[in-house]
Amino acid sequence: MASKLAEDLRIDPRLKEVFGGLNVTATGDVASREDLLAEETTEAGKARAAAFAAMLNSFDNETIAPSAGLRISTERVVSDPDGNLINIQFIRPDNSARVPCVYYVHGGGMTF
């Protein structure tokens, strides 16, 4: 059975190739933050985190995300009042043309 992602005509075929076969299931609620942290710090939890990081790193290549013709910079901002360091990455054509802006905040990792 194909996933909803694989069937969605709006999704870039490169994303479908990577994620289309995944069968993602909801994890549900946890009893407490402490229980979640205890599970994630087990060897199995650390292995899941390492596998996820390796998967994300494998996408960072010129075939999947070509950078030719782009100017990429990272700005660091300190939030107020808590003083957290926030990295904001700017990706734009490598010219001085005035172009529309897409403000993208990815919160997917916050579901885990």
JOURDA-V5330 format. One record per residue. N is the residue number from 0. D_FIRST is the distance of its C-alpha to the first C-alpha in whole Angstrom. Layout:
n->{N/N}
d_first->{D_FIRST/D_FIRST}
This chain:
n->{0/1/2/3/4/5/6/7/8/9/10/11/12/13/14/15/16/17/18/19/20/21/22/23/24/25/26/27/28/29/30/31/32/33/34/35/36/37/38/39/40/41/42/43/44/45/46/47/48/49/50/51/52/53/54/55/56/57/58/59/60/61/62/63/64/65/66/67/68/69/70/71/72/73/74/75/76/77/78/79/80/81/82/83/84/85/86/87/88/89/90/91/92/93/94/95/96/97/98/99/100/101/102/103/104/105/106/107/108/109/110/111}
d_first->{0/4/7/9/12/10/10/14/16/19/18/20/18/19/18/14/15/16/14/11/9/11/9/13/14/18/21/23/27/29/32/34/35/36/34/31/34/34/31/30/33/32/32/28/28/30/28/25/27/28/24/24/27/26/23/25/28/26/25/29/29/31/28/25/28/31/35/37/39/38/40/39/41/41/43/44/45/46/45/48/49/47/47/44/43/40/39/38/37/38/36/38/39/42/45/47/45/44/41/38/37/34/34/31/31/28/27/24/25/27/24/25}
